[in-house]
């Protein structure tokens, strides 16, 4: 996961690293301010320790480099955007980031610059007296909130791809709310106390001497520097806007017109795929696989201008052939128009007014378990329907908790069998959950058979097929009556593997795809190749006589699939 967190260009990695450095600084700075809620000594004590670190030459260089590089790269990313259409969270983070310098520049000049240029003792008391009780205290409080919210959004956007972030987020929200609240409370408490002291003429003189209070001329100099710094910021912002507008005008001169049947008409930059053009202009365009050329749901019929498009690539041709697409049909995610074309979208996500978003489906790579009871027909011959239903419900009551406890969900029941899917955060955890569930089902069946034996009833035998592959999860059925289910080749393979267990006398067949995804070395395992009906290529799988023996079959003393 570390590589995933740090993937991207060098500019992206620098933005992440600089943002983390600034976030850590802000966190301890805000905690420091909050200590004013308890006692002034705590406030100044932590500040002395914090300043000893942050104002060390090397650390100061790191922090100011992080500040300038983070701001510069943010402006550069805005200038290079193709469109200002973006998710709300991204837009909010950019707006907050642009508002921060308006107050941060003044804060830095009145503290760090004043300390360096005029030897001002810029303790928290000095800063609070500067702001209290005029509007500056509110502006700096807003700065605190801007910095914290901006940082929290950035941290969330960065860590949301991890498997653990979603589990911790509900608890971290409490910390995210506590930190700025704690800091603001500390400011208010310390502000009231120190302002009462400052109202005393004798104490005021002591404070002025202690802080080496700047002279009016020195304040005027700092105000001039602040104005110049703000002017530089506005200049940078103007350059960013000019670059963005200039790039947009240049792209418009190198653009192409696309007409959608039933509207609208758009003008988009050459070099983008038709799907990217649709998304950039807010045109509803289904694409379940995310534009990878696998699902064909983004396909269009080119009514005019098809001759200007290059012939389909191997990937596009194979996908179109799989759905027996008529001539003139192309995949929007694969074509890059350079001349005007007219297209008809075969699937329109806005067409079904009563359909939820889930009806469009979601592609995932997950483990699926197909389970069937052996000899069910012979066992129930001559029994009353009530007895059959009672037996099935007892059987499912015994084994299904073993599946759900490991993160599985029963997708559907099929008489004396079931299909379960392990919809976890990633492929590896799904594979491990499927393996553990198979073993737990074996243990649950043993306990259930012991009950049947005590009742004088014959034991139940099962067969299971466990496979991992690409699935589409979505609502299937008539509008208003659709249920969420899964479809895909992985389901068929799991079903065929389960059928193979009959002839082998095995309780479980685990495909190599599941084992590899779980991080298990398949080279040392005794895998067999199975030519399954309806599956083009042979499927390597591991036969397991009893599901409870799976752990010993695949794990070395140093490795366990339960980890």
KOLKE-565246 format. One record per residue (C-alpha): x, y, z. Coordinates in steps of 0.25 Angstrom, whole numbers, plus 5000, padded with zeros to 4 digits. Each point is the difference from the previous one (the first is absolute). Layout:
<<X,Y,Z>>
...
This chain:
<<5000,5000,5000>>
<<5012,5009,5002>>
<<5003,5001,4985>>
<<4985,5003,4998>>
<<5000,5011,5009>>
<<5013,5006,4994>>
<<4996,4997,4985>>
<<5000,5012,4990>>
<<5009,5010,4994>>
<<5011,5007,5008>>
<<4992,5012,5001>>
<<4989,4992,5007>>
<<5009,4993,5009>>
<<5006,5014,5004>>
<<4986,5005,5002>>
<<4997,4989,5010>>
<<5013,5001,5007>>
<<4999,5015,5002>>
<<4986,4999,5004>>
<<5003,4990,5011>>
<<5011,5008,5005>>
<<4991,5012,5001>>
<<4989,4992,5006>>
<<5009,4995,5011>>
<<5004,5014,5003>>
<<4986,5005,5001>>
<<4996,4989,5009>>
<<5010,5003,5011>>
<<4998,5015,4998>>
<<4985,4999,5002>>
<<5002,4990,5012>>
<<5010,5010,5006>>
<<4990,5012,4999>>
<<4989,4991,5007>>
<<5009,4999,5012>>
<<4996,5014,5003>>
<<4987,4994,5005>>
<<5007,4994,5012>>
<<5012,5009,5004>>
<<5009,5011,4994>>
<<5012,4992,5004>>
<<4996,4987,4992>>
<<4998,5009,4988>>
<<5013,5007,5000>>
<<5007,4987,5005>>
<<4996,4992,4988>>
<<5003,5012,4991>>
<<5014,5001,5005>>
<<5002,4985,4996>>
<<4993,5001,4987>>
<<5008,5012,4996>>
<<5013,4994,5003>>
<<4997,4989,4990>>
<<4992,5008,4989>>
<<5010,5012,5000>>
<<5012,4991,4999>>
<<5007,5004,4987>>
<<4998,4987,4993>>
<<4985,4998,5005>>
<<4997,5015,4996>>
<<5006,4997,4986>>
<<4991,4988,4999>>
<<4987,5007,5004>>
<<5002,5012,4991>>
<<5004,4992,4988>>
<<4987,4991,5003>>
<<4992,5012,5001>>
<<5005,5007,4987>>
<<5000,4987,4992>>
<<4986,4995,5005>>
<<4994,5014,4996>>
<<5008,5001,4987>>
<<4996,4985,4995>>
<<4985,5003,5004>>
<<5000,5012,4991>>
<<5007,4993,4989>>
<<4990,4988,5001>>
<<4988,5010,4999>>
<<5007,5007,4988>>
<<5001,4986,4993>>
<<4986,4996,5002>>
<<4992,4997,4988>>
<<4987,5004,5006>>
<<4995,5006,5014>>
<<4990,4989,5001>>
<<5004,4992,5012>>
<<4995,4993,5012>>
<<4995,5009,5011>>
<<5010,4995,5010>>
<<5011,5004,4990>>
<<4994,5013,4997>>
<<4999,5003,5015>>
<<5014,4996,5003>>
<<5005,5010,4988>>
<<4992,5011,5005>>
<<5004,4999,5014>>
<<5015,4999,4996>>
<<4999,5013,4992>>
<<4993,5007,5012>>
<<5011,4996,5010>>
<<5011,5009,4995>>
<<4992,5012,5002>>
<<5001,4999,5015>>
<<5013,4991,5001>>
<<5009,5011,4994>>
<<4996,5010,5010>>
<<5002,4989,5011>>
<<5014,4996,4996>>
<<5005,5015,4998>>
<<4994,5004,5014>>
<<5007,4988,5007>>
<<5012,4994,4993>>
<<5004,5012,4992>>
<<4999,5009,5012>>
<<5008,4990,5008>>
<<5011,5000,4990>>
<<5000,5015,4996>>
<<4997,5007,5013>>
<<5003,4989,5011>>
<<4985,5000,5004>>
<<4997,4989,5010>>
<<4988,4994,4992>>
<<4995,4991,5011>>
<<4985,4997,5000>>
<<4997,5011,5009>>
<<5006,5010,4990>>
<<4992,4994,4989>>
<<4987,5000,5008>>
<<5002,5015,5004>>
<<5002,5004,4986>>
<<4987,4994,4996>>
<<4991,5003,5012>>
<<4989,5005,5000>>
<<4999,5005,4986>>
<<4996,4992,4987>>
<<5014,4994,4999>>
<<4996,4990,5010>>
<<4988,4995,4992>>
<<5009,5000,4987>>
<<5011,4992,5006>>
<<4989,4990,5006>>
<<4995,4999,4986>>
<<5014,4997,4995>>
<<5001,4989,5010>>
<<4987,4994,4995>>
<<5004,5001,4985>>
<<5014,4994,5003>>
<<4994,4988,5008>>
<<4988,4997,4990>>
<<5010,5001,4988>>
<<5010,4991,5007>>
<<4989,4990,5004>>
<<4994,4999,4986>>
<<5014,4998,4994>>
<<5003,4989,5010>>
<<4987,4993,4997>>
<<5002,5000,4985>>
<<5013,4994,5002>>
<<4997,4989,5010>>
<<4986,4996,4995>>
<<5007,4989,4990>>
<<5005,4993,5012>>
<<4992,4988,5007>>
<<5001,5006,5014>>
<<4996,5014,4998>>
<<4986,4997,4998>>
<<4999,4993,5013>>
<<5008,5011,5008>>
<<4993,5012,4993>>
<<4988,5000,5010>>
<<5009,5001,5012>>
<<5009,5010,4993>>
<<4989,5009,4997>>
<<4999,5003,5015>>
<<5015,5004,5001>>
<<4998,5008,4987>>
<<4988,5008,5008>>
<<5008,5001,5013>>
<<5013,5006,4995>>
<<4995,5013,4995>>
<<4989,5001,5011>>
<<5011,4998,5010>>
<<5009,5011,4994>>
<<4989,5010,4999>>
<<4996,4998,5014>>
<<5014,5002,5004>>
<<5001,5013,4992>>
<<4988,5005,5007>>
<<5004,4996,5014>>
<<5014,5006,4999>>
<<4995,5012,4992>>
<<4991,5004,5012>>
<<5010,4998,5010>>
<<5011,5007,4993>>
<<4991,5012,4996>>
<<4996,5002,5015>>
<<5015,5001,5003>>
<<5003,5009,4989>>
<<4989,5010,5004>>
<<5009,5002,5013>>
<<5009,5011,4996>>
<<5012,4994,5009>>
<<4998,4986,4994>>
<<4999,5006,4986>>
<<5014,5006,5001>>
<<5006,4987,5005>>
<<4993,4993,4988>>
<<5005,5010,4990>>
<<5014,4999,5006>>
<<5000,4985,5001>>
<<4995,4998,4985>>
<<5009,5011,4995>>
<<4988,5006,4994>>
<<5002,5006,4985>>
<<5000,5015,4999>>
<<4990,5007,4991>>
<<5010,5001,4989>>
<<5004,4985,5001>>
<<4985,4997,4999>>
<<4998,5009,4988>>
<<5012,4992,4993>>
<<4994,4987,5003>>
<<4986,5005,4994>>
<<5008,5004,4987>>
<<5006,4987,4999>>
<<4987,4993,5002>>
<<4993,5008,4989>>
<<5012,4997,4991>>
<<4999,4985,5003>>
<<4985,5000,4998>>
<<5002,5007,4987>>
<<5010,4989,4996>>
<<4989,4990,5003>>
<<4989,5007,4992>>
<<5011,5001,4989>>
<<5002,4985,5001>>
<<4985,4997,5000>>
<<4998,5009,4988>>
<<5011,4993,4992>>
<<4994,4986,5004>>
<<4986,5005,4994>>
<<5007,5006,4987>>
<<5007,4986,4998>>
<<4987,4993,5002>>
<<4992,5009,4991>>
<<5012,5000,4989>>
<<5001,4985,5000>>
<<4985,4999,4999>>
<<5000,5010,4988>>
<<5011,4992,4994>>
<<4993,4987,5001>>
<<4987,5006,4994>>
<<5008,5003,4988>>
<<5004,4986,5000>>
<<4987,4994,5003>>
<<4989,4991,4993>>
<<4985,5001,5000>>
<<4992,4988,5005>>
<<4985,4999,4997>>
<<4992,4990,5009>>
<<4987,4995,4994>>
<<4989,5006,5009>>
<<5010,5011,5004>>
<<5008,5007,5004>>
<<5012,5005,4991>>
<<5013,5002,5006>>
<<5014,5005,4997>>
<<5011,4992,5006>>
<<5015,5000,5000>>
<<5007,4991,4990>>
<<5007,4988,5006>>
<<4990,4996,5010>>
<<4991,4988,4999>>
<<4986,5002,4996>>
<<4996,4995,5015>>
<<5010,5010,5006>>
<<4993,5011,4991>>
<<4986,4996,5005>>
<<5005,5000,5015>>
<<5007,5013,4998>>
<<4987,5007,4995>>
<<4991,4993,5009>>
<<4994,4991,4990>>
<<4993,4987,5006>>
<<5008,4989,4995>>
<<5000,4986,5006>>
<<5014,4993,5002>>
<<4999,4989,5010>>
<<5015,4996,4999>>
<<5005,5014,5001>>
<<5004,5001,4986>>
<<5009,4988,4998>>
<<4993,4994,4988>>
<<4995,4988,5008>>
<<4985,5002,5002>>
<<4996,5006,4987>>
<<4989,5009,5007>>
<<5006,5012,4995>>
<<4998,4996,4985>>
<<4994,5010,4990>>
<<4995,4999,4986>>
<<5008,5009,4991>>
<<4989,5006,4991>>
<<5009,5010,4993>>
<<5015,5001,4999>>
<<5004,4986,5002>>
<<5010,5000,4989>>
<<5008,5010,5007>>
<<5002,4991,5012>>
<<5012,4990,5000>>
<<4996,4985,4999>>
<<4997,4993,5014>>
<<5012,4995,5008>>
<<5001,4986,5004>>
<<4994,5003,5013>>
<<4989,5007,4994>>
<<4997,4990,4989>>
<<5000,4989,5010>>
<<4990,5007,5009>>
<<4991,5004,4989>>
<<5000,4985,4994>>
<<4996,4995,5014>>
<<4987,5007,4999>>
<<4998,4998,4985>>
<<5000,5015,4998>>
<<4995,5005,4986>>
<<5009,5007,4991>>
<<5002,5015,5003>>
<<5000,4997,5015>>
<<5012,5005,5008>>
<<5004,5001,5015>>
<<5000,5014,5005>>
<<5012,4997,5009>>
<<5009,4995,4989>>
<<4997,5011,4988>>
<<5007,5013,5000>>
<<4992,5009,4990>>
<<5008,5010,4992>>
<<4989,5004,4990>>
<<4986,5003,5003>>
<<4991,4988,5002>>
<<4985,4997,5004>>
<<4998,4989,5010>>
<<4989,4992,5006>>
<<5002,4995,5014>>
<<4995,4986,5001>>
<<4998,5000,5015>>
<<4996,5013,5007>>
<<5001,5000,5016>>
<<4989,5011,5000>>
<<4991,4992,4992>>
<<4993,4993,5012>>
<<4994,5010,5009>>
<<4996,4990,5011>>
<<5014,4993,5000>>
<<5010,5001,5011>>
<<5014,5002,4997>>
<<5003,4986,5005>>
<<4992,4995,4987>>
<<5012,5004,4992>>
<<5009,4990,5007>>
<<5014,5000,5006>>
<<5011,4992,4995>>
<<5009,4993,5011>>
<<5009,4988,5001>>
<<4995,4992,5011>>
<<5000,4986,5005>>
<<4987,4992,4999>>
<<4996,4987,5006>>
<<4990,4990,4994>>
<<4995,4989,5010>>
<<4990,4988,4997>>
<<4995,4989,5009>>
<<5003,4986,4995>>
<<4989,4990,4998>>
<<4989,5009,5004>>
<<4990,4994,4990>>
<<5002,4986,5005>>
<<5000,5004,5015>>
<<4987,5008,4999>>
<<4992,4989,4991>>
<<4987,4997,5007>>
<<5001,5011,5010>>
<<4989,5011,5002>>
<<5003,5014,4994>>
<<5000,5005,5015>>
<<5011,4990,5004>>
<<5008,5004,4988>>
<<4999,5015,5003>>
<<5003,4998,5014>>
<<5013,4992,4997>>
<<5005,5010,4990>>
<<4998,5012,5010>>
<<5007,4992,5011>>
<<5012,4998,4990>>
<<5001,5014,4996>>
<<4998,5005,5014>>
<<5012,4991,5003>>
<<5010,5004,4989>>
<<4996,5015,4996>>
<<5005,5006,5013>>
<<5014,4995,4996>>
<<4999,5007,4987>>
<<4995,5013,5005>>
<<5009,5001,5012>>
<<5012,5000,4990>>
<<4994,5012,4992>>
<<4992,4991,4990>>
<<4986,5003,4995>>
<<4991,4990,4995>>
<<4996,5005,4986>>
<<4989,4990,4997>>
<<4995,4986,5005>>
<<4998,4990,4990>>
<<4992,4988,5006>>
<<5010,4992,5008>>
<<5012,5009,4996>>
<<5004,5015,5001>>
<<5009,5010,4993>>
<<5008,5009,5009>>
<<5009,5012,4997>>
<<5011,5006,5009>>
<<4999,5015,4997>>
<<5011,5006,5008>>
<<5009,5012,4998>>
<<5010,4994,4991>>
<<5003,4987,4992>>
<<5010,4994,5010>>
<<4990,5001,5012>>
<<4989,4995,4992>>
<<5008,4987,4996>>
<<5005,4998,5015>>
<<4985,5002,5004>>
<<4996,4989,4990>>
<<5010,4990,5005>>
<<4997,5002,5015>>
<<4985,4999,4997>>
<<5002,4987,4993>>
<<5007,4994,5012>>
<<4990,5006,5009>>
<<4989,4994,4992>>
<<5007,4986,5001>>
<<5001,5002,5015>>
<<4985,5004,5001>>
<<4996,4988,4992>>
<<5007,4991,5009>>
<<4993,5005,5012>>
<<4987,4999,4993>>
<<5002,4986,4996>>
<<5003,4997,5014>>
<<4986,5005,5004>>
<<4994,4991,4988>>
<<5008,4988,5005>>
<<4994,5002,5014>>
<<4986,5001,4994>>
<<5002,4987,4992>>
<<5000,5007,4987>>
<<5011,4998,4989>>
<<5011,5011,4999>>
<<5000,5010,4989>>
<<5011,5001,4990>>
<<5003,5013,4991>>
<<5008,5005,4989>>
<<5006,5014,4999>>
<<5007,5007,4988>>
<<5008,5013,5004>>
<<5005,5009,4989>>
<<5004,5014,4998>>
<<4998,5009,4988>>
<<4993,5012,4994>>
<<4986,5002,5004>>
<<4989,5011,4997>>
<<4992,5003,5012>>
<<4987,5007,4998>>
<<4985,5000,5000>>
<<4994,4991,4990>>
<<4985,4999,4997>>
<<4988,5009,4996>>
<<5000,5014,5006>>
<<4995,5000,5014>>
<<5002,4985,5002>>
<<5014,4999,4997>>
<<5009,4993,5010>>
<<5015,5001,5002>>
<<5008,4988,4994>>
<<5013,4997,4993>>
<<5003,4995,4986>>
<<5013,4996,4993>>
<<5008,4988,4996>>
<<5006,4998,5014>>
<<4986,4995,5004>>
<<4999,4990,4989>>
<<5015,4995,5004>>
<<4996,4999,5015>>
<<4988,4992,4996>>
<<5007,4991,4991>>
<<5011,4997,5010>>
<<4990,4996,5010>>
<<4994,4990,4990>>
<<5014,4994,4998>>
<<5001,4997,5015>>
<<4989,4989,4998>>
<<5010,4991,4992>>
<<5012,5003,5009>>
<<4993,4997,5013>>
<<5005,5013,5005>>
<<4993,5010,5008>>
<<5007,5012,4994>>
<<5007,5005,4987>>
<<5007,5013,5002>>
<<5005,5007,4987>>
<<5014,5005,4998>>
<<4995,5014,4998>>
<<4995,5000,5015>>
<<5013,4994,5005>>
<<5009,5010,4993>>
<<4991,5012,5004>>
<<5001,4996,5015>>
<<5016,5000,4998>>
<<5001,4985,5000>>
<<5012,4994,4992>>
<<4993,4990,4990>>
<<5013,4994,4995>>
<<5001,4991,5012>>
<<4985,4995,5000>>
<<4995,4988,4993>>
<<4991,5007,4990>>
<<4991,4993,4990>>
<<4995,5006,4986>>
<<4986,4999,4998>>
<<4993,5002,4986>>
<<4987,5006,5004>>
<<4987,5000,4992>>
<<4998,5014,4994>>
<<5014,5005,5004>>
<<5010,5001,4989>>
<<5013,4998,5007>>
<<5004,4989,5010>>
<<4998,5005,5015>>
<<5011,4996,5010>>
<<4994,4997,5013>>
<<5004,4993,5013>>
<<4991,4988,5005>>
<<4997,4999,5015>>
<<4994,4988,5005>>
<<4995,5007,5012>>
<<4998,5015,5001>>
<<5006,5000,5014>>
<<5013,4995,4995>>
<<5002,5012,4991>>
<<5009,5007,5010>>
<<5010,4989,5000>>
<<4999,4998,4985>>
<<5004,5014,4996>>
<<5008,5006,5012>>
<<5015,4998,5004>>
<<5003,5001,5015>>
<<5004,5015,4997>>
<<4988,5003,4992>>
<<4985,5000,5003>>
<<4988,5004,4992>>
<<4993,5004,5013>>
<<5009,5012,5002>>
